[in-house]
Amino acid sequence: MKFVSSKELRNNPAELWKSINKEEVIITVNGKPKAIVIEAENNIEEQLKTIRKARAEVALEKLRSYSVKQGLNKLTEDDIENEIKKIRR
């Protein structure tokens, strides 16, 4: 994995194209990661599907962790039904 600043990218974009053949490149802005650049393969749709799936799994895990911290994992089915009824009113 290689880190490249947005300034470096602007000044020398050819370096990015060389680098992505070997490793992932992280683009930074003011020292903070902003984008991940990877080489596109012939199966780009499959790559995108895999990336989207991974992002969804990370989001789901964050939701699970949040619900445990809030104690929501201990709600009974009746508690859940009551919450749904409150919202539907």
C-alpha positions in Angstrom: 0.0 0.0 0.0 1.4 3.4 -1.0 0.3 6.9 0.1 0.2 9.7 -2.4 -0.8 13.3 -1.6 -3.2 15.1 -3.9 -0.4 17.5 -4.7 1.9 14.7 -5.7 -0.9 13.3 -7.9 -1.5 16.6 -9.5 2.2 17.1 -10.2 3.0 13.6 -11.4 -0.1 11.5 -12.3 2.1 9.0 -14.3 3.5 7.8 -11.0 0.0 6.8 -9.8 -0.6 4.7 -13.0 2.7 2.9 -12.5 2.1 2.3 -8.8 -1.4 0.8 -9.1 0.0 -2.1 -11.1 1.9 -3.2 -8.0 -0.2 -2.1 -5.0 -3.1 -0.2 -3.7 -2.6 3.6 -3.6 -4.2 5.8 -0.9 -4.7 9.4 -2.0 -4.4 11.8 0.9 -5.6 15.4 1.3 -3.9 17.4 4.1 -2.4 14.1 5.3 -5.8 12.4 5.7 -6.9 9.4 3.5 -9.5 10.4 0.9 -9.5 7.7 -1.7 -8.2 4.2 -2.5 -7.1 3.6 -6.0 -6.7 0.0 -7.3 -6.0 -1.4 -10.7 -9.2 -2.1 -12.7 -9.3 -5.7 -14.1 -11.3 -7.1 -16.9 -14.0 -8.1 -14.4 -14.7 -4.5 -13.2 -18.3 -5.3 -12.3 -17.2 -8.2 -10.1 -14.6 -5.9 -8.4 -17.2 -3.2 -7.7 -19.6 -5.8 -6.4 -17.0 -7.1 -4.0 -16.1 -3.6 -2.8 -19.7 -2.7 -2.3 -20.3 -5.9 -0.3 -17.3 -5.2 1.9 -18.5 -1.7 2.6 -22.0 -3.0 3.4 -20.5 -5.5 5.8 -18.5 -2.8 7.6 -21.6 -0.6 7.9 -23.6 -3.5 9.3 -20.9 -4.3 11.8 -21.0 -0.7 13.0 -24.8 -0.9 13.4 -24.5 -4.1 15.4 -21.8 -2.6 17.7 -24.0 0.5 18.2 -27.0 -1.5 19.0 -25.1 -3.6 21.6 -23.7 -0.4 23.2 -27.3 1.0 23.4 -28.6 -2.3 24.8 -30.9 -2.8 21.9 -29.8 -6.4 21.5 -31.7 -7.1 24.7 -35.1 -6.0 23.5 -37.9 -8.6 23.5 -40.2 -9.1 20.5 -42.9 -7.3 22.5 -40.6 -4.3 23.0 -39.9 -4.2 19.3 -43.6 -4.5 18.4 -44.4 -1.6 20.8 -41.7 0.6 19.2 -43.1 -0.1 15.7 -46.6 0.7 16.9 -45.4 4.1 18.3 -43.8 5.1 15.1 -46.8 4.0 12.9 -49.3 6.2 14.9 
